[in-house]
Structures are given as C-alpha cells and as structure tokens.
Amino acid sequence: MNLLLISVDSLRLDFAPGMSAAVRTPRFSALTRHFYRCQHCFSVSSATRPVHTSLFTGLYPFEHGIEGQQSPAMRQGFADLFALCRQAGYAVGAFSEAPDIFTGLSYASHIAPLPADEQLVGWLRRREPTLLFLHYWSVHPPYGAADGLAFGEVGRLLAAGQIDAVQARYRAAIEQLFERHIARLLAALDLSAWAVFILSDHGQSWRADEPYHGQTLCNDVLRVPLYYRLPAEESVGRRLISLVDLFPTFLSLLELDYPYRGFARDIRASSSPEYYLAEIDPGPTAPQGRQWSLFNADAKFTCDEATKRETLVETFSERPLAALDTRPYHQAYAALRAASSYVQGKLAPAADRTLLEQRLRQLGYLE
C-alpha cells in the first residue's frame, strides 16, 4: 500500500472543489468522482503548525505542545508518521511550498521545498512502498498578491471592505492549484495501489475579529474538506470525524507497528469518542486568549481561558444553544488532559525564537 497525502493550506469548506459551486475545477472533479468527499470533518486547530503536528502524530495540541503558530517546542516520547514509515522500509517524500513554516518541529527535517510536478510524478511511479506528503501554500493568504505576505495586501483589501476582490483572488488560486497541479498528479496515479487523502488544515475567516485564521475556533476556520479514496473503496459511516483520526487510519492502512495511545480513531471505525477537541493559542499580541472547544455531532462548547467567554452552539450550524450548566464540559476537558499518556512528556529543545519569528515574518505572519 502506498499513501499520497496532500494538504491544501487554508482551504475553506464552502470553497472546496467538487463540494461547492463557488469554484470551477472540472478536471479535478472528474478525476475524483469516485472519491469520498467528506463534509463532516473538523480540524484540531486553526493554524498550520499545530494542525500538521496533530496530523503526523495523532495527538491533540495540548499533548504534542504546539498550541499555536508561535509555539517553539514539541514534546518528546512519541513518533511521527515520517519516521515510522522510514523505519518500516517506505520511501518517504515530503515537500512543501512553505517549508519554513515547520521550523523547529521534530519532523521538519523530513520536509523539503516543493519540486516541479515532473519530479512528483516520478515519486508516484516508484516501485517500493511509498509515502508522499505534499503541502501547498498557494491557497493561503496572500493568494498570489504582489507583496507575498500573509498579513499584507489582502489585509488592506479586507480593511477597506473589498471582500469580493479577496474572494476572487482566493477562487483563482484554488482553481489554478487543483486544475494545473493536483489534477496532474491524480491523473498519473494507479489508484489500485495508492490510498489518497486530500485535506485542508484549516479554513479562512475574513471577519473583523479574525481576518485570516489562527485566532478563534469558529467553523469558518475549523470545519474543513476531506477527500479520500482507498483501494478497497471503504467509506465513513460516522456523522463526525476529526483530522486527528487520520493518524491511526494511516497506521492501519500502512501496517505500521506502533503502540499508539492517543484519543483518535481510525475513520473506518463505527464508534466516535464522546467528544472531539480543538485548541488554539493565538499568541501574546492577540485580543483573544488560549481557547479550546469540545464537540460532538450535536453541540460544540468553546471556552476562552483569558476572557472567560463561553459559547455553546449547534456543531454544524453554530446556532446558539441554551446551557444551564457548562461545568460538565470543563470537567470533560480536565479529564481528557488527565487521561493523556503524552502530556507529561518533556519538551524537546525549543527552536531559536529569533529564527522562528524571522521565518514567520518572512512568510508575512508577523509585522
């Protein structure tokens, strides 16, 4: 079994090709007509670094230690997907359009700059068992804007109320990526030999309190598209899954021998956890504090630990729900943390904060 894992950074569910009329991607849609297009998947966070760390470890942010974009150090005592595959004899290719975003993370050494499509097609035709991970950043702000900064020209357009112009750029970036690049790779695949997962790590907000992402746990940034196809053409029967569930799914599909003790479940399992979790630490300059959400298919509770603001809403619609007592959610969150096998692990040596901040600034995250 081979695995192709594609992460499209910052793709909103309501702009997802083949799921939304907002974008036109006829070639991609035709190539994925037999894929399962999951619209009931939630992320574990709203920023790139914590989400990918959960994707590669099967752990929640409070467990692996990367709770926000500026978190410098992961915990020790667990393996990542790349190391496990290499130990099992897989050829491992991992490439990103923005590899500096992974600075200081233990798996960063596996991730190289994204090469030309021709080289990626070569990876898809290798004879040995293969894991190929691709991280595309062109759908992330600035969507091709001239300044190349996440917080730059797009931010000025949003501040001026020109959301139509922002969304037009966003659509164009999505259509170019899926039609010119991802579709080309899918056309080269032997689907009888590959499991394919295409996902977004988080969405986009465009609201005044969160013009991009990484500040809140609202559905605009937390609910994400997921496309997948397995050689056996299995599908998900659950009403709700989380990106964290993909790690145990990969362990099973690739027959990796690893004593995983996290909370996630193989997406093919019939049962779900009592609650899923999402967390974000927006950083020291944000008006919001560290936030966490516990949710199932019916209700989603969110707490801001700094402002003490709490909300309880319907999970998929975000319509407010009345709550006489929110203490059970706090108790459940405390119990989840107490039950973790990993939360007491020591932190690895932290990334050089100056280097991390410099690279985040070069990508346009910091002014």
Secondary structure, DSSP 4 states (H G I P E B T S, - for coil): -EEEEEEETT--GGG-TTT-TTS--HHHHHHTTTSEEEEEEE-S-SSHHHHHHHHHHS--HHHHS--STT----BSS---HHHHHHHTT-EEEEEES-GGGGTT-TTGGG-EE---HHHHHHHHT-SS-EEEEEEE-TTSTTTT-TT--TTSHHHHHHHTT-HHHHHHHHHHHHHHIIIIIIHHHHHT--TTTEEEEEE-S-----BTTBSSSSS---HHHHEEEEEEE-TT------S-EEGGGHHHHHHHHTT------SS---TTSS---S-EEEEE---TTSSS--EEEEE-SSEEEEEETTT--EEEEETTT--B---S--HHHHHHHHHHHHH-SSTTPPBPPPP-HHHHHHHHHHTTS--
